[in-house]
Amino acid sequence: MSAARRGKERLAELEREVRGKGVQLAYEKLQFAGLHLKSGLCWFKGRYYLFVDRLKPVGDRVDLLEQALEDLAILPDPSLGPPDAFQPGVNDAAQTEDEQDESGEQAPQGAAPAEKADA
């Protein structure tokens, strides 16, 4: 079996695995009007999408799909909500403000007082 055929078979196997994880896989021309967009995994409207530049060689596409599968293994399940809600640092500013308000420190000027829920 030729290397090209093995590469195409591996690509088809990875495509099935990616789709099996609920990811919408799209092969697109990612270079147009002087823009060069990057292939990769993204989150949009409650699901993961993997955009792959269809002009890339099979070996590059295989590498991209393998990397996407590694990323999916550590990303939260889409049914749990948007992934940025789980990323460290995204909501740190809001958490810091809440902790300061609860500790009795004064809120910054112009900030509305924190509402406390009745327990």
N, C-alpha and C positions, 0 to 999 in steps of 0.2 A: 504494500500500500504506500502511495506517495505521501510526502510530507504535507503537500497542499490538501490532499483528501483527508488526512488525519486532522489537520487544522480545522477544516470545515465541519468534520464530525464532532470535534471537541466544541466548536462554537455552537452547533445545534444542541448539544447536550447542556451547555451552560445556559442557552436561551430557555430551554424547557425548565431548568432549575430556577432561573430568575422569575419566569412567569408563574411557576408553581408557588412562589412566595407572595404572589399577589401584586407584583410589580408590573406596571404598564411599560413595555419595552418598545422604543421607537427608534428606527433608523432614519435619520434625516441628514440632509446636506446642511452642515452647520457653518458654512462659509458663504456669505452673500453680502452684497452691497458694501464690501470692504470690512465687514465684521467677521471675526473668527471666534465663534463660540466654542466652548470646551464641552466635550462629552462628559457625562456623569450622572449621578443619582441626585434626584431632588424630590421635595415634598410639595404637593400642590393639591388643594381642595380635598384633603383627607386621604390621599394615597401617595405612594411612592411611584416615581417615573424614572426610567433610565433612558437617557438620550445618548445615542451612539452616532458618531459621524460615519455615515455610510461610505465615505470615500477613503476611510482608513483601511490599511491592509488587515487581513484576517487575523494575523498574530496580534496586532494592536487591539482588535476587538475582543479577542480571547482574554487578553490581559485586563481589559476594562471590565468585562463581565466577571472575571475572577475577583477583582478588587471590589466590585459592587456586592458580590456575595459575602465577602469578608465584612464589609461595612454593614450589610443587612443583619449579620449575626450579632452585632453589638447595638444596633438601633432598636428603639422600642417598637412593639407591635403597633401598627397603624390604628387598631381598634382602641388603643389607650389614649389617643389624642395626638395633637401635633408634636413632632419630635423635639422642637425647641423648648417645650415645657419641661423636658427631661435633661437638657444640656446644662452642665454647671456654668454659672456665670451669667446666664441669660436673665434670670429674675433676681440676681443678687441685690440690685439697688432697691427693689421693692421690699425684699426681705429685710434688708438693713434698716429701712425706714420703719417697718412694722416693729422690729425688735427695739428700736430706740423709743418709739411711742409707748410700748409696753413697759419699758424700763423706767419711764417717768421723765425722760429727758425731753427738753423742749423741741417741738417741731420747727423746721426752718421757717423764717418769716414768709408770710404770704401763703403758707400751706394751710389747708383746711384741717381742723382738728380730727384726729382719728376717731372713728365710731367704734364703740365696743359692743360686741354682741352680748345679750343677756344670757347667762348660763343657766 
